[in-house]
Amino acid sequence: MKLLLDENLSRRVVPFIQDAFPESTQVALLGMENCPDKDIWHYAKAHDYVIVTKDSDFYEMSLLYGQPPKIIWLKIGNQTKAATIRALTEKSVEIERLLTAENKACIEIY
């Protein structure tokens, strides 16, 4: 499973999640910073990414358009890069299970 981190998440997280989520990236690393959410949505869908975000925009899009892409909604507040990395890597097995085996469209991580 590969993740596409939204613009509201640091691109510096990417190298630290590669073991758990190979081929993951962040929108700015793709040259998509300041792109509309809909463009990011279509890119994630076309390239089989799971979108990771801290805001509700992509969740609302998933209600409107369905899946894919799937969404990981981080509800951890303004945390450090290390906290974001822990939230994703320490829950990687659960994330995989919920999004794949249970076919959830969106999961929230606190």
KOLZATOR-97470 format. One line per field, with one value per atom (N, C-alpha, C): residue number from 1; atom name; y negated, z negated, x. Coordinates in Angstrom, 3 decimals, padded with zeros to 6 digits. Layout:
BEGIN
nr <- [NUM,...]
atom <- [CA,...]
y <- [Y,...]
z <- [Z,...]
x <- [X,...]
//
This chain:
BEGIN
nr <- [1,1,1,2,2,2,3,3,3,4,4,4,5,5,5,6,6,6,7,7,7,8,8,8,9,9,9,10,10,10,11,11,11,12,12,12,13,13,13,14,14,14,15,15,15,16,16,16,17,17,17,18,18,18,19,19,19,20,20,20,21,21,21,22,22,22,23,23,23,24,24,24,25,25,25,26,26,26,27,27,27,28,28,28,29,29,29,30,30,30,31,31,31,32,32,32,33,33,33,34,34,34,35,35,35,36,36,36,37,37,37,38,38,38,39,39,39,40,40,40,41,41,41,42,42,42,43,43,43,44,44,44,45,45,45,46,46,46,47,47,47,48,48,48,49,49,49,50,50,50,51,51,51,52,52,52,53,53,53,54,54,54,55,55,55,56,56,56,57,57,57,58,58,58,59,59,59,60,60,60,61,61,61,62,62,62,63,63,63,64,64,64,65,65,65,66,66,66,67,67,67,68,68,68,69,69,69,70,70,70,71,71,71,72,72,72,73,73,73,74,74,74,75,75,75,76,76,76,77,77,77,78,78,78,79,79,79,80,80,80,81,81,81,82,82,82,83,83,83,84,84,84,85,85,85,86,86,86,87,87,87,88,88,88,89,89,89,90,90,90,91,91,91,92,92,92,93,93,93,94,94,94,95,95,95,96,96,96,97,97,97,98,98,98,99,99,99,100,100,100,101,101,101,102,102,102,103,103,103,104,104,104,105,105,105,106,106,106,107,107,107,108,108,108,109,109,109,110,110,110]
atom <- [N,CA,C,N,CA,C,N,CA,C,N,CA,C,N,CA,C,N,CA,C,N,CA,C,N,CA,C,N,CA,C,N,CA,C,N,CA,C,N,CA,C,N,CA,C,N,CA,C,N,CA,C,N,CA,C,N,CA,C,N,CA,C,N,CA,C,N,CA,C,N,CA,C,N,CA,C,N,CA,C,N,CA,C,N,CA,C,N,CA,C,N,CA,C,N,CA,C,N,CA,C,N,CA,C,N,CA,C,N,CA,C,N,CA,C,N,CA,C,N,CA,C,N,CA,C,N,CA,C,N,CA,C,N,CA,C,N,CA,C,N,CA,C,N,CA,C,N,CA,C,N,CA,C,N,CA,C,N,CA,C,N,CA,C,N,CA,C,N,CA,C,N,CA,C,N,CA,C,N,CA,C,N,CA,C,N,CA,C,N,CA,C,N,CA,C,N,CA,C,N,CA,C,N,CA,C,N,CA,C,N,CA,C,N,CA,C,N,CA,C,N,CA,C,N,CA,C,N,CA,C,N,CA,C,N,CA,C,N,CA,C,N,CA,C,N,CA,C,N,CA,C,N,CA,C,N,CA,C,N,CA,C,N,CA,C,N,CA,C,N,CA,C,N,CA,C,N,CA,C,N,CA,C,N,CA,C,N,CA,C,N,CA,C,N,CA,C,N,CA,C,N,CA,C,N,CA,C,N,CA,C,N,CA,C,N,CA,C,N,CA,C,N,CA,C,N,CA,C,N,CA,C,N,CA,C,N,CA,C,N,CA,C,N,CA,C,N,CA,C,N,CA,C,N,CA,C,N,CA,C,N,CA,C,N,CA,C,N,CA,C,N,CA,C,N,CA,C,N,CA,C,N,CA,C]
y <- [001.169,000.000,-001.228,-002.133,-003.359,-004.557,-005.478,-006.632,-007.896,-008.779,-010.107,-011.107,-011.717,-012.672,-014.005,-014.522,-015.808,-016.914,-018.063,-019.222,-019.646,-019.316,-019.715,-018.809,-017.847,-016.960,-017.164,-017.137,-017.417,-016.365,-016.833,-015.921,-015.179,-015.699,-015.060,-013.762,-013.493,-012.239,-011.060,-011.329,-010.271,-009.249,-009.645,-008.628,-007.696,-008.178,-007.412,-006.424,-006.510,-005.574,-004.560,-004.646,-003.787,-002.289,-001.907,-000.487,000.058,-000.723,-000.289,-000.513,-001.575,-001.954,-002.317,-001.303,-001.563,-002.386,-003.194,-004.034,-005.191,-005.473,-006.601,-007.911,-008.973,-010.285,-011.368,-012.596,-013.748,-014.648,-015.369,-016.117,-017.102,-017.778,-018.729,-018.016,-016.797,-016.032,-015.644,-015.696,-015.403,-016.684,-017.836,-019.106,-019.534,-019.024,-019.304,-020.233,-020.926,-021.828,-022.934,-023.345,-024.350,-023.868,-022.575,-022.027,-021.881,-022.012,-021.771,-020.327,-020.141,-018.798,-017.814,-018.278,-017.381,-016.820,-017.624,-017.148,-016.086,-016.327,-015.353,-014.065,-014.191,-013.036,-012.190,-012.836,-012.114,-011.471,-012.168,-011.607,-010.364,-010.453,-009.306,-008.129,-008.395,-007.331,-006.684,-007.485,-006.973,-006.202,-006.524,-005.910,-005.010,-004.651,-003.681,-004.098,-005.356,-005.858,-005.909,-005.802,-006.113,-007.518,-008.410,-009.793,-009.894,-010.548,-010.810,-012.317,-012.722,-014.138,-014.446,-015.721,-016.163,-016.949,-017.101,-017.858,-017.019,-017.552,-016.796,-016.819,-017.602,-017.766,-016.448,-015.609,-014.359,-013.366,-013.406,-012.577,-012.964,-014.251,-014.729,-014.325,-014.347,-013.901,-012.407,-011.639,-010.199,-009.908,-010.740,-010.584,-010.896,-011.862,-012.283,-011.341,-010.954,-010.189,-008.704,-008.292,-006.897,-006.620,-005.347,-004.956,-004.200,-004.101,-004.699,-006.189,-006.890,-006.424,-006.328,-005.610,-005.507,-006.630,-006.881,-008.026,-007.599,-008.128,-008.052,-009.481,-009.689,-011.023,-011.078,-011.783,-011.922,-012.991,-012.583,-013.519,-013.632,-013.925,-013.980,-015.414,-016.372,-017.764,-018.154,-019.304,-019.786,-019.139,-018.021,-017.248,-017.384,-016.867,-016.868,-015.861,-015.989,-015.025,-013.624,-013.492,-012.179,-011.573,-012.399,-011.903,-011.418,-012.128,-011.708,-010.382,-010.258,-009.010,-007.854,-008.066,-007.014,-006.646,-007.646,-007.380,-006.462,-006.629,-005.806,-004.458,-004.476,-003.223,-002.262,-002.772,-001.884,-001.266,-001.878,-001.352,-000.800,-000.527,-000.109,001.190,002.150,003.421,003.181,002.382,002.064,001.260,000.319,-000.471,000.450,001.333,002.290,003.154,003.648,004.515,003.770,002.574,001.821,001.398,000.964,000.481,001.610,002.718,003.815,004.896,005.558,006.687,006.245,005.131,004.663,003.658,003.291,002.419,001.092,000.522,-000.794,-001.857,-002.832,-003.933,-004.987,-005.166,-006.174,-005.666,-005.833,-005.509,-006.751,-006.883,-008.003,-007.493,-008.208,-007.855,-008.986,-008.633,-009.616,-009.473]
z <- [000.000,000.000,000.000,000.923,000.988,000.641,-000.090,-000.610,000.138,000.296,000.848,-000.254,-000.814,-001.904,-001.345,-001.937,-001.545,-001.853,-001.293,-001.463,-002.922,-003.732,-005.140,-005.991,-005.356,-006.037,-005.437,-006.274,-005.835,-004.862,-003.838,-002.894,-003.566,-004.690,-005.412,-006.095,-006.140,-006.716,-005.771,-004.485,-003.464,-003.656,-003.827,-003.961,-005.161,-006.185,-007.416,-007.391,-006.374,-006.279,-005.145,-004.443,-003.279,-003.613,-004.764,-005.119,-005.272,-005.908,-006.119,-004.886,-004.144,-002.988,-001.803,-001.139,-000.012,001.093,001.757,002.879,002.467,001.187,000.722,001.075,001.142,001.485,000.890,001.200,000.721,001.925,001.906,003.094,003.594,002.713,003.161,003.884,003.479,004.145,005.565,005.840,007.186,007.989,007.405,008.073,008.070,007.101,007.058,005.909,005.307,004.230,004.809,004.033,004.414,005.483,005.804,006.725,005.999,006.721,006.099,005.594,004.521,003.956,004.990,005.879,006.896,007.804,008.127,008.944,008.190,006.907,006.078,005.985,005.822,005.776,007.039,008.196,009.468,009.642,009.217,009.303,008.423,007.202,006.290,006.855,007.411,008.005,009.182,010.057,011.256,010.939,009.805,009.477,008.243,007.819,006.747,005.411,005.036,003.744,002.745,001.482,000.375,-000.072,-000.157,-000.556,-002.082,-002.580,-004.018,-004.210,-005.095,-005.274,-006.730,-007.057,-008.401,-008.377,-007.220,-007.168,-006.559,-006.584,-006.187,-004.684,-003.922,-002.498,-001.735,-001.912,-001.157,-001.665,-002.952,-003.482,-002.809,-002.709,-002.059,-000.592,000.067,001.464,001.567,000.594,000.631,000.484,-000.278,-000.395,000.932,001.647,002.911,004.062,004.154,005.309,005.041,003.793,003.474,003.543,003.528,003.585,004.861,005.313,004.771,005.067,004.491,003.521,002.119,001.289,-000.120,-000.885,-002.092,-002.852,-004.254,-004.690,-006.095,-006.614,-007.560,-008.123,-009.478,-009.547,-010.789,-011.656,-012.802,-013.736,-014.982,-014.731,-015.822,-016.154,-015.551,-015.818,-015.214,-015.602,-015.114,-015.926,-015.421,-016.092,-015.358,-015.958,-015.339,-014.199,-013.403,-012.327,-012.906,-014.030,-014.670,-015.075,-015.570,-015.966,-014.750,-013.652,-012.417,-011.926,-011.968,-011.548,-012.431,-013.740,-014.667,-014.401,-014.179,-013.942,-012.736,-011.722,-010.517,-010.644,-011.133,-011.146,-012.240,-013.414,-014.501,-014.255,-013.373,-013.056,-011.638,-011.036,-009.633,-009.394,-010.290,-010.118,-010.208,-011.176,-011.328,-010.135,-009.647,-008.470,-007.282,-007.054,-005.936,-006.073,-007.271,-007.498,-007.241,-007.785,-007.640,-006.199,-005.503,-004.141,-003.122,-003.401,-002.436,-002.797,-003.912,-004.286,-004.595,-005.277,-005.637,-004.632,-003.635,-002.540,-003.002,-004.059,-004.519,-003.521,-003.305,-002.395,-003.075,-004.391,-005.149,-006.567,-007.077,-008.484,-009.173,-010.435,-011.229,-012.237,-012.345,-013.302,-014.319,-015.588,-016.672,-017.382]
x <- [000.852,000.000,000.895,000.621,001.419,000.548,001.147,000.434,000.821,-000.158,000.074,-000.271,000.757,000.550,000.083,-000.962,-001.513,-000.509,-000.766,000.116,000.242,-000.752,-000.711,000.177,000.827,001.778,003.163,004.157,005.529,006.055,006.718,007.380,008.529,008.996,010.098,009.679,008.395,007.883,008.151,008.142,008.176,009.304,010.560,011.611,011.412,010.746,010.590,009.428,008.581,007.455,007.631,008.762,008.976,008.995,009.516,009.529,008.111,007.248,005.865,005.001,005.295,004.477,005.380,005.945,006.859,006.185,006.971,006.542,005.636,005.567,004.762,005.450,004.652,005.185,004.288,004.605,003.854,003.576,002.454,002.034,003.093,003.806,004.828,005.971,006.268,007.326,006.925,005.638,005.129,004.909,005.254,005.037,003.577,002.816,001.379,000.986,001.965,001.583,000.706,-000.250,-001.243,-002.225,-002.211,-003.203,-004.538,-005.629,-006.931,-007.036,-007.790,-007.968,-008.492,-009.329,-009.892,-008.791,-007.793,-006.671,-005.870,-005.664,-004.947,-005.751,-007.053,-007.950,-007.805,-007.864,-007.760,-006.377,-005.348,-003.997,-003.889,-004.376,-004.325,-005.099,-006.238,-007.059,-006.338,-005.780,-005.104,-003.829,-003.194,-001.903,-001.968,-003.166,-003.383,-002.758,-002.956,-002.492,-003.643,-003.306,-004.201,-003.819,-004.796,-004.527,-004.479,-003.443,-003.314,-003.447,-004.363,-004.645,-004.961,-004.948,-005.330,-006.635,-007.242,-008.492,-009.613,-010.807,-012.001,-012.287,-011.567,-011.894,-011.946,-010.942,-010.911,-011.954,-012.249,-013.336,-014.655,-014.903,-016.126,-016.161,-015.019,-014.962,-015.258,-014.799,-015.066,-016.555,-017.258,-018.709,-019.398,-018.861,-019.442,-019.086,-017.819,-017.340,-017.110,-017.121,-016.821,-015.334,-014.993,-013.586,-013.301,-012.078,-010.868,-010.796,-009.866,-008.881,-009.486,-008.783,-009.154,-008.445,-008.938,-008.450,-008.012,-006.882,-006.468,-006.544,-007.435,-007.660,-006.966,-005.863,-005.109,-005.750,-006.251,-006.878,-006.005,-004.738,-003.774,-003.371,-004.034,-003.711,-002.372,-001.885,-000.595,000.520,000.970,002.006,003.337,004.354,005.678,005.727,006.772,007.011,007.108,007.794,007.959,006.610,005.709,004.385,003.599,003.717,003.046,003.611,004.923,005.571,005.100,005.081,004.608,003.155,002.320,000.896,000.698,001.521,001.392,002.102,003.326,004.095,003.655,003.335,002.925,001.552,000.782,-000.554,-000.619,000.522,000.543,-000.226,-000.120,-000.840,-002.345,-002.763,-004.189,-004.702,-003.913,-004.289,-004.515,-003.568,-003.663,-004.912,-005.162,-006.327,-007.630,-007.745,-008.986,-009.257,-008.224,-008.422,-008.502,-007.852,-007.831,-008.844,-008.619,-009.474,-010.905,-011.057,-012.401,-012.962,-012.145,-012.567,-013.185,-012.637,-013.097,-012.667,-013.503,-013.174,-012.318,-012.551,-011.838,-011.650,-010.458,-010.209,-009.659,-009.980,-009.515,-008.490,-007.399,-006.355,-006.229,-006.320,-006.228,-004.920]
//
